[in-house]
């Protein structure tokens, strides 16, 4: 159970770092909802990272 949360947490952290990196390299300064702010971009990246990691996890079947 702990490994499940650790892997999800790792995906969230990597996604947030990726979102911040995207903002710092290619983000726009006005008019963009997601990439205009480093916080918005990091939160969106964290959400996408967590969702992406959870799609590849397999559940143990009884």
Buried (B, 14 or more C-beta within 10 A) or exposed (E): EEEEEEBBEEBBBBBBBBBBBBBEEEBEEEEEEBBBBBEBBBBBBBBBBBEEBEEEEEEEEE
